[in-house]
Amino acid sequence: MNEVIPSADRIKIQEMIINTNQIIRRHIWGNQTPKYQKLVLDWHYTAIGIHHSGNRGMKNPVEIEAFHINEHQWDDVGYHYLIHPDGSIYEGREIMYKGAHISRQNTGKIGILMLGDYDEQWWDNDDELTGEHLSKLKCLISTLKSLFPIKKLGGHREFIARDTGCPGNLLMSVMDNLRKEFKLNAPS
């Protein structure tokens, strides 16, 4: 049986993640208040899903917030963390709430968005996957793995049956190395 973790302990762990990775809190950068009463609690995380902004190439978390809340009519940003190419990490949906980043399969999965377009296509401009961007992703994965029983790491497309390019071929090209480095499995 899973042990219920008191709310105070969850807040303490959330703060540890934020402080360890110098994450910019949602209330500092966000323009909208999440509909907390509609969010579902989640805590027993065993997987991390990596995403990218895609062809829209959004790099501003406020754009992601507007896209998710205004256009999609979601209750909050779908991802738990958003990493900018310059290395800044932004808090999205608070870690104690289930994300909305992998269609109908979000329970137990932490969502990380790599801000930018990492799918090389001839018809649009793509972003370069920088060392700073990857370094911050690795630091965040390391922190999350130290606090949760994370067993799987994968790109968005590895978690779902339908066709998606997310998180792009550039991020997928480093996924196996990330799994080896952190001794994690691919989604099954």
HUSUL-V325839 format. One record per helix or strand of 3 or more residues. SS is the DSSP state (a for helix, b for strand). FROM is the first residue (numbers start at 1). TO is the last residue. If there is no record, write none. Layout:
SS|FROM|TO + SS|FROM|TO
This chain:
a|7|20 + a|26|29 + a|36|38 + b|47|52 + a|54|56 + a|61|71 + b|81|83 + b|89|91 + b|109|114 + a|131|147 + b|152|155 + a|156|159 + a|169|182
